[in-house]
Amino acid sequence: MMQPGAGLLVSIILPALLGCVLSEMPSLPEKAEIIHSVAHHFHLNSVFPLEIQGEGIDYGQSVVKIRRYLSGSRIFTFSYLYPDTMVRLGVLNVMLSTEKSEESLRQVNFSVPLSNTVWLAFMDSDSSVEELFINIAVPFDCEFLVAQEEDGCIIITEVYHINAALPLQTCRIGNWSSHIGMSWSSMTFYQRRRSLQNTVFRAGVLQGPATSVFKGADGKIMKIGSYIGHIWNILQGIMNFSTSYYTAADSAFGVEMVNGRWNGLLGMIDRKEIDVISTDILMDRKRLGIVNFMNPLFEVRTYMFIRSPKKSDMDWENFLKPFSTGLWMAILGVILVLSVFYFIGIKVCRKYNEESEGIWTFRLYDSVFYIYYSFCQQAQSDPVVYSTSCRVLSVTTYLTAVVLLVGYSGFLISYLTFRTTELPFTSFGHFLQAGTHRLGVLSNSTHYVHFKESTNPNMQQLFLRYIFPNKADHPKSFLEGLQRVCSKERYSFMAPVFIANGFLKELPCDLVAIPEAYIPATATLAIEKRSPFQGLFSHNIQKMRRAGILQKLRKDFLFSKLINVENAKSPADIDEIEPILAILLLGIALSCIVLLFEIAASRASSYTNSVAKK
């Protein structure tokens, strides 16, 4: 933590010190100028001079004069403000004297949220800032300034407490002189308060794909890792704090119970048992009543997962679907016509070409097979053709066949590889219409609350028919819920996509996400309500985002788990080519049968010939 005077650069202070000629407390017009400079610096257009009881008539007259001086500087002054108005407007609260203000400050500390306003107190040079605030706790996120004469000029010092165990923190951020005016430190609010001086935070954690928990030999949590753990460890180094880790007895994030209390980690933070939740927790409107969420860390969708449907029996039509029926008929007709023309060409070639004597045995079905081989892009040695017309016909056949074969092969492979799974339903509405599956959610989770409080008719019906009746039987963890999808018939479970992908290797079955049955959400860290450290945490998380640290951590720990499972592609397997294998086996069997007939016929012919010779 910076010591007094450390926050102001020498190049800023030195000119102001040279111009300091004050020998006593500033006059009311000079105080008005200081007030105006402070209001301008913090972009405030409203000033509330506090009337402190016990200061006497002179103090009250000073307040009136200050209002008169500020009236011409486009700054509004108020004689009374309700606390909520003060918070909404962003007011500069001014105390023109602190001789009898300790009791008033103590009252203000409890009645007005200091963290939402700026405070300025003028002190005599012989007064001690530490003594004034010895019994007054100034929140860490409160901008409380003290103006005090020192060495002939007015020094502006900000004061605050980190926690009750540490002394008052002071930081010199500006000075004012009648000749030069106001000079301010170039350091920002969170640069001046970047260190928490080893303050201990009690953090609640849960094991999960985005948060790894490491325990010691005694079973106590020593540290956390993975995506959230690395973010938290970096924040510890930047902000100079330490952590004591705790976990919920019921291993749940928490929901509001019937009696109005919360369980899980949220219940712990509501009961002041922990200060922060340093694991990925989903942002929810209901939860905002007891915690404040830090800057969003990543977006996640919670999908409905079911067991991947069993593949249907082999579909013979898959191998005919690349071409239409008309095209298949045209191809068959072309093969027959080309076979006839090729056969005629061979015959004509034999009649008018003496070199073609050896092709007399070429028959019509030989021509059919020849053209069929050509369409399959197979080379052939017979017949030997010397006719240019037959060669032209062969080249034309091959060129036509290669185009058809490439088109058929490409379409068939893409059809078998990038196939779509036939799902029993595709959305929450279809789920209700089908009525074939049960639905489970994580016990004591925000998903349960989402279904319960949703205004969507389908979500309401799902809660009343499937979720609420089985409230006591919902899984205690995401892994348990996904395992139920595999072990129970027609069971579905709501789980964030990156969590489901993290557990895929531990499951005995394949899962599929219903593409239109999901709940969008944002995951982040949470801190107790009205915590003075929320702004510092959010400021540093935003710095990590601008520096690319969050993106690097997401790439290292989450990108492999954020696969779009509903569009996941799987390669063609042996089940998809069962018809081809069946045709192959049928062909082998048929050839064996024909071979047996040929052997029998050959033996019968040989026997007949031998008998005839006798």
Secondary structure in CASP SS format (residue, H / E / C, confidence):
PFRMAT SS
TARGET T0000
AUTHOR 0000-0000-0000
METHOD secondary structure of the structure
MODEL  1
M C 1.00
M C 1.00
Q C 1.00
P C 1.00
G C 1.00
A C 1.00
G C 1.00
L C 1.00
L C 1.00
V H 1.00
S H 1.00
I H 1.00
I H 1.00
L H 1.00
P H 1.00
A H 1.00
L H 1.00
L H 1.00
G C 1.00
C C 1.00
V C 1.00
L C 1.00
S C 1.00
E C 1.00
M C 1.00
P C 1.00
S C 1.00
L H 1.00
P H 1.00
E H 1.00
K H 1.00
A H 1.00
E H 1.00
I H 1.00
I H 1.00
H H 1.00
S H 1.00
V H 1.00
A H 1.00
H H 1.00
H H 1.00
F C 1.00
H C 1.00
L C 1.00
N C 1.00
S E 1.00
V E 1.00
F E 1.00
P E 1.00
L C 1.00
E C 1.00
I C 1.00
Q C 1.00
G C 1.00
E C 1.00
G C 1.00
I H 1.00
D H 1.00
Y H 1.00
G H 1.00
Q H 1.00
S H 1.00
V H 1.00
V H 1.00
K H 1.00
I H 1.00
R H 1.00
R H 1.00
Y H 1.00
L H 1.00
S H 1.00
G H 1.00
S H 1.00
R C 1.00
I C 1.00
F E 1.00
T E 1.00
F C 1.00
S C 1.00
Y C 1.00
L C 1.00
Y C 1.00
P H 1.00
D H 1.00
T H 1.00
M H 1.00
V H 1.00
R H 1.00
L H 1.00
G C 1.00
V C 1.00
L E 1.00
N E 1.00
V E 1.00
M E 1.00
L C 1.00
S C 1.00
T C 1.00
E C 1.00
K C 1.00
S C 1.00
E H 1.00
E H 1.00
S H 1.00
L H 1.00
R H 1.00
Q H 1.00
V H 1.00
N H 1.00
F H 1.00
S H 1.00
V C 1.00
P C 1.00
L H 1.00
S H 1.00
N H 1.00
T C 1.00
V E 1.00
W E 1.00
L E 1.00
A E 1.00
F E 1.00
M E 1.00
D C 1.00
S C 1.00
D C 1.00
S C 1.00
S C 1.00
V H 1.00
E H 1.00
E H 1.00
L H 1.00
F C 1.00
I C 1.00
N C 1.00
I C 1.00
A C 1.00
V C 1.00
P C 1.00
F C 1.00
D C 1.00
C C 1.00
E E 1.00
F E 1.00
L E 1.00
V E 1.00
A E 1.00
Q E 1.00
E E 1.00
E E 1.00
D C 1.00
G C 1.00
C E 1.00
I E 1.00
I E 1.00
I E 1.00
T E 1.00
E E 1.00
V E 1.00
Y E 1.00
H C 1.00
I C 1.00
N C 1.00
A C 1.00
A C 1.00
L C 1.00
P C 1.00
L C 1.00
Q E 1.00
T E 1.00
C E 1.00
R E 1.00
I E 1.00
G E 1.00
N E 1.00
W E 1.00
S E 1.00
S C 1.00
H C 1.00
I C 1.00
G E 1.00
M E 1.00
S E 1.00
W E 1.00
S C 1.00
S C 1.00
M C 1.00
T C 1.00
F H 1.00
Y H 1.00
Q H 1.00
R H 1.00
R C 1.00
R C 1.00
S C 1.00
L C 1.00
Q C 1.00
N C 1.00
T E 1.00
V E 1.00
F E 1.00
R E 1.00
A E 1.00
G E 1.00
V C 1.00
L C 1.00
Q C 1.00
G E 1.00
P C 1.00
A C 1.00
T E 1.00
S E 1.00
V E 1.00
F E 1.00
K E 1.00
G C 1.00
A C 1.00
D C 1.00
G C 1.00
K C 1.00
I E 1.00
M E 1.00
K E 1.00
I E 1.00
G E 1.00
S H 1.00
Y H 1.00
I H 1.00
G H 1.00
H H 1.00
I H 1.00
W H 1.00
N H 1.00
I H 1.00
L H 1.00
Q H 1.00
G H 1.00
I H 1.00
M H 1.00
N C 1.00
F E 1.00
S E 1.00
T E 1.00
S E 1.00
Y E 1.00
Y E 1.00
T C 1.00
A C 1.00
A C 1.00
D C 1.00
S C 1.00
A C 1.00
F C 1.00
G C 1.00
V C 1.00
E E 1.00
M C 1.00
V C 1.00
N C 1.00
G C 1.00
R C 1.00
W E 1.00
N C 1.00
G H 1.00
L H 1.00
L H 1.00
G H 1.00
M H 1.00
I H 1.00
D H 1.00
R C 1.00
K C 1.00
E C 1.00
I C 1.00
D C 1.00
V E 1.00
I E 1.00
S E 1.00
T E 1.00
D E 1.00
I E 1.00
L E 1.00
M C 1.00
D C 1.00
R C 1.00
K H 1.00
R H 1.00
L H 1.00
G H 1.00
I C 1.00
V E 1.00
N E 1.00
F E 1.00
M C 1.00
N C 1.00
P C 1.00
L C 1.00
F E 1.00
E E 1.00
V E 1.00
R E 1.00
T E 1.00
Y E 1.00
M E 1.00
F E 1.00
I E 1.00
R E 1.00
S C 1.00
P C 1.00
K C 1.00
K C 1.00
S C 1.00
D C 1.00
M C 1.00
D C 1.00
W H 1.00
E H 1.00
N H 1.00
F H 1.00
L C 1.00
K C 1.00
P C 1.00
F C 1.00
S C 1.00
T H 1.00
G H 1.00
L H 1.00
W H 1.00
M H 1.00
A H 1.00
I H 1.00
L H 1.00
G H 1.00
V H 1.00
I H 1.00
L H 1.00
V H 1.00
L H 1.00
S H 1.00
V H 1.00
F H 1.00
Y H 1.00
F H 1.00
I H 1.00
G H 1.00
I H 1.00
K H 1.00
V H 1.00
C H 1.00
R H 1.00
K H 1.00
Y H 1.00
N C 1.00
E H 1.00
E H 1.00
S H 1.00
E H 1.00
G H 1.00
I H 1.00
W C 1.00
T C 1.00
F C 1.00
R C 1.00
L H 1.00
Y H 1.00
D H 1.00
S H 1.00
V H 1.00
F H 1.00
Y H 1.00
I H 1.00
Y H 1.00
Y H 1.00
S H 1.00
F H 1.00
C C 1.00
Q C 1.00
Q C 1.00
A C 1.00
Q C 1.00
S C 1.00
D C 1.00
P C 1.00
V C 1.00
V C 1.00
Y C 1.00
S C 1.00
T H 1.00
S H 1.00
C H 1.00
R H 1.00
V H 1.00
L H 1.00
S H 1.00
V H 1.00
T H 1.00
T H 1.00
Y H 1.00
L H 1.00
T H 1.00
A H 1.00
V H 1.00
V H 1.00
L H 1.00
L H 1.00
V H 1.00
G H 1.00
Y H 1.00
S H 1.00
G H 1.00
F H 1.00
L H 1.00
I H 1.00
S H 1.00
Y H 1.00
L H 1.00
T H 1.00
F C 1.00
R C 1.00
T C 1.00
T C 1.00
E C 1.00
L C 1.00
P C 1.00
F C 1.00
T C 1.00
S C 1.00
F H 1.00
G H 1.00
H H 1.00
F H 1.00
L H 1.00
Q H 1.00
A H 1.00
G C 1.00
T C 1.00
H C 1.00
R E 1.00
L E 1.00
G E 1.00
V C 1.00
L C 1.00
S C 1.00
N C 1.00
S C 1.00
T H 1.00
H H 1.00
Y H 1.00
V H 1.00
H H 1.00
F H 1.00
K H 1.00
E H 1.00
S C 1.00
T C 1.00
N C 1.00
P H 1.00
N H 1.00
M H 1.00
Q H 1.00
Q H 1.00
L H 1.00
F H 1.00
L H 1.00
R H 1.00
Y H 1.00
I H 1.00
F H 1.00
P H 1.00
N H 1.00
K H 1.00
A H 1.00
D H 1.00
H C 1.00
P C 1.00
K C 1.00
S C 1.00
F H 1.00
L H 1.00
E H 1.00
G H 1.00
L H 1.00
Q H 1.00
R H 1.00
V H 1.00
C H 1.00
S H 1.00
K C 1.00
E C 1.00
R C 1.00
Y E 1.00
S E 1.00
F E 1.00
M E 1.00
A E 1.00
P E 1.00
V H 1.00
F H 1.00
I H 1.00
A H 1.00
N H 1.00
G H 1.00
F H 1.00
L H 1.00
K H 1.00
E H 1.00
L C 1.00
P C 1.00
C C 1.00
D C 1.00
L E 1.00
V E 1.00
A E 1.00
I E 1.00
P E 1.00
E E 1.00
A E 1.00
Y E 1.00
I E 1.00
P E 1.00
A E 1.00
T E 1.00
A E 1.00
T E 1.00
L E 1.00
A E 1.00
I E 1.00
E E 1.00
K C 1.00
R C 1.00
S C 1.00
P C 1.00
F C 1.00
Q H 1.00
G H 1.00
L H 1.00
F H 1.00
S H 1.00
H H 1.00
N H 1.00
I H 1.00
Q H 1.00
K H 1.00
M H 1.00
R H 1.00
R H 1.00
A C 1.00
G C 1.00
I H 1.00
L H 1.00
Q H 1.00
K H 1.00
L H 1.00
R H 1.00
K H 1.00
D H 1.00
F H 1.00
L C 1.00
F H 1.00
S H 1.00
K H 1.00
L C 1.00
I C 1.00
N C 1.00
V H 1.00
E H 1.00
N H 1.00
A C 1.00
K C 1.00
S C 1.00
P C 1.00
A C 1.00
D C 1.00
I H 1.00
D H 1.00
E H 1.00
I H 1.00
E H 1.00
P H 1.00
I H 1.00
L H 1.00
A H 1.00
I H 1.00
L H 1.00
L H 1.00
L H 1.00
G H 1.00
I H 1.00
A H 1.00
L H 1.00
S H 1.00
C H 1.00
I H 1.00
V H 1.00
L H 1.00
L H 1.00
F H 1.00
E H 1.00
I H 1.00
A H 1.00
A H 1.00
S H 1.00
R H 1.00
A H 1.00
S H 1.00
S H 1.00
Y H 1.00
T H 1.00
N H 1.00
S H 1.00
V H 1.00
A H 1.00
K H 1.00
K C 1.00
END
